Amino acid sequence: MLDFAGKRIVITGAYSGIGAALVELLKQSGADQIVVLDIKEPETEVDEFIETDMGNPVSIDGAVARINADSSRPVDLLINNAGVAATQPAQTVMRVNILGLKRLTERLLPSMRAGGAIVNTASIAGNRWPERLAEINTLLGIDSWDEGVAWVADHADVVADGYSFSKECLQVYTMRAAKEATKHNLRINSVCPSPVDTPLLPAFRETMSDKIIDWAIESGNGRVSTAEDQARAILFLASDLAGYVNGVNLLVDGGFTAATQMGQVDLPV
C-alpha cells in the first residue's frame, strides 16, 4: 500500500524542505514518475522539472498544459506543497499559498486518474478558520484570478500579512473540495504542520517572533518538527493506506493543538 511505482506524481515546491524530503521518500517507495513544479530545479533527480511560479496564472496554466500534453499519462497524485512566508508581500503570499494552489488543483483534478489523491501542505496557523469562514467562502467562491486578487487587495484588514489567512483558506478549501473530488473517485486532504526545521523557519521566526515559534514547539512534544516528519504524513495521505480518508486537515504538530484546546498550556506572555 506504500508502493508508488508506475504512478505519476506532481509536486509543487520540492527544491528544499518538506518537498525535497517527500521526493526522497517517494523514490524509496518505488516512485519513478515524479514531476516537480517550482521556481528552482531540485538537486535530486526527478522524471521532469517544470519551472513554475505558483503566484503567476500564466505560469501555472503553462505547467498544466505540459502535464496534460501526454494524455496517456494521467496524474495519480498531486502534492500542493509550495508556499511562502509573510516576509513576502501579503499579495504574493495569497497568490502562492491559496490562489495559485486552487488554480492548479482545479485545472488538473478533472483529468487525474480515478483512485488518485491530492494532498495540500496547510499549517496550524490556519486553525482559526471558523472565525473568518464567511470571508473565506466568499474568496474561494471567486473563479476569476483577477477578481480574486482584487478581493485580497480590498480586504487588507482580513488578509493582514497573508500567511495565517492563506492557511485558513487552505484548510477550508481542502474540506470544500472533498465532495467534488469524490465525483472523480479522488481524495483531497491536508497536513497542518507546527514549526518545521526547514530553510523557511528563520522567515517564520522573523514574522511571528521567536517567542511564538518556541512556544509552539515546547507546547507540542518539545522538539521542532523535521521535514521528514511532515513528508511521512503526506506519504500516508497520498497512499492507499488512507483510501477512505477525504476532506481531512491532519494536524502534524506533536500534540500542540490538542494541548492548547484542552487548556494544558499557558498562552505566551
C-alpha positions, 0 to 999 in steps of 0.5 A: 500500500506504500508502493508508488511505482508506475504512478505519476506524481506532481509536486509543487515546491520540492527544491528544499524542505518538506518537498525535497524530503517527500521526493526522497521518500517517494523514490524509496517507495518505488516512485519513478514518475515524479514531476516537480513544479517550482521556481528552482530545479531540485538537486535530486533527480526527478522524471521532469522539472517544470519551472513554475511560479505558483503566484503567476496564472500564466505560469501555472496554466503553462505547467498544466498544459505540459502535464496534460500534453501526454494524455496517456499519462494521467496524474495519480497524485498531486502534492500542493506543497509550495508556499511562502512566508509573510516576509513576502508581500501579503499579495504574493503570499495569497497568490502562492499559498491559496490562489495559485494552489486552487488554480492548479488543483482545479485545472488538473483534478478533472483529468487525474486518474480515478483512485488518485489523491491530492494532498495540500501542505496547510499549517496550524496557523490556519486553525482559526478558520471558523472565525473568518469562514464567511470571508473565506467562502466568499474568496474561494467562491471567486473563479476569476484570478483577477477578481480574486486578487482584487478581493485580497487587495480590498480586504487588507484588514482580513488578509493582514500579512497573508500567511495565517489567512492563506492557511485558513483558506487552505484548510477550508478549501481542502474540506470544500473540495472533498465532495467534488473530488469524490465525483472523480473517485479522488481524495483531497486532504491536508497536513497542518504542520507546527514549526518545521526545521526547514530553510523557511523557519528563520522567515517564520521566526522573523514574522511571528517572533521567536517567542511564538515559534518556541512556544509552539514547539515546547507546547507540542512534544518539545522538539521542532518538527523535521521535514521528514516528519511532515513528508511521512504524513503526506506519504500516508495521505497520498497512499492507499493506506488512507483510501477512505480518508477525504476532506481531512486537515491532519494536524502534524504538530506533536500534540500542540493543538490538542494541548492548547484546546484542552487548556494544558498550556499557558498562552505566551506572555 
